[in-house]
Amino acid sequence: MTAWRATDSRGSGRVNGPDCDDDDCPNVYRTASGSIVVQGNASDAFAPPEGEALVEIPEAVLREAVRALGW
């Protein structure tokens, strides 16, 4: 795994609510190599391929990540 960049959706302080408490907020991160890592609750929507996982995040977290990352 590459090192994290400082840029993430939580860095703006705008994502709050019932899904965010005690430092376990859903989040979207950009790695130093430019790929994206999503932190959220495990989802059982369907069985992903071997070596992959599904996570679920609120829409507001994704919207704030897009804004914070300048997309």
C-alpha positions as CSV (number, residue, x, y, z in Angstrom):
1,M,0.0,0.0,0.0
2,T,1.3,3.4,-0.8
3,A,1.5,6.3,1.7
4,W,-1.6,8.5,2.2
5,R,-1.9,12.0,0.9
6,A,-3.3,14.5,3.4
7,T,-6.3,15.2,1.1
8,D,-9.4,13.4,2.2
9,S,-13.1,14.2,2.7
10,R,-12.8,14.4,6.4
11,G,-10.1,17.0,6.3
12,S,-12.6,19.7,5.4
13,G,-14.6,19.1,8.6
14,R,-17.9,19.2,6.6
15,V,-18.9,15.6,6.9
16,N,-20.8,15.0,10.1
17,G,-24.0,13.2,11.1
18,P,-25.3,9.9,12.4
19,D,-22.7,7.9,10.5
20,C,-19.7,9.7,12.1
21,D,-18.6,9.4,15.7
22,D,-15.5,8.4,17.7
23,D,-13.2,8.6,14.7
24,D,-14.9,5.9,12.7
25,C,-16.4,8.1,10.0
26,P,-17.0,6.8,6.5
27,N,-14.3,8.4,4.3
28,V,-12.7,8.6,0.9
29,Y,-8.9,8.9,0.6
30,R,-6.5,9.5,-2.3
31,T,-3.2,7.6,-2.0
32,A,0.1,9.0,-3.0
33,S,-0.1,7.0,-6.3
34,G,-3.5,8.7,-7.1
35,S,-5.8,5.7,-6.4
36,I,-8.8,5.9,-4.2
37,V,-9.5,4.0,-0.9
38,V,-13.0,4.0,0.6
39,Q,-13.6,3.5,4.3
40,G,-17.1,2.4,5.3
41,N,-19.4,-0.2,6.8
42,A,-19.0,-3.7,5.4
43,S,-21.8,-4.5,2.9
44,D,-23.3,-7.8,2.0
45,A,-25.1,-6.5,-1.1
46,F,-23.5,-9.3,-3.1
47,A,-20.4,-11.6,-2.9
48,P,-17.4,-9.8,-4.4
49,P,-14.6,-11.7,-6.1
50,E,-11.8,-13.3,-4.1
51,G,-9.5,-10.6,-2.6
52,E,-12.1,-7.8,-2.9
53,A,-14.5,-6.3,-0.4
54,L,-17.6,-4.1,-0.5
55,V,-18.1,-1.1,1.7
56,E,-21.1,1.2,2.0
57,I,-20.9,5.0,2.6
58,P,-23.5,7.7,2.7
59,E,-24.0,9.7,-0.4
60,A,-23.1,12.9,1.4
61,V,-19.6,11.4,2.1
62,L,-19.0,10.8,-1.6
63,R,-20.3,14.2,-2.6
64,E,-18.0,15.9,0.0
65,A,-15.0,13.8,-1.2
66,V,-15.7,15.0,-4.8
67,R,-15.8,18.6,-3.6
68,A,-12.8,18.3,-1.2
69,L,-10.6,16.5,-3.9
70,G,-11.5,19.1,-6.5
71,W,-13.3,16.9,-9.0
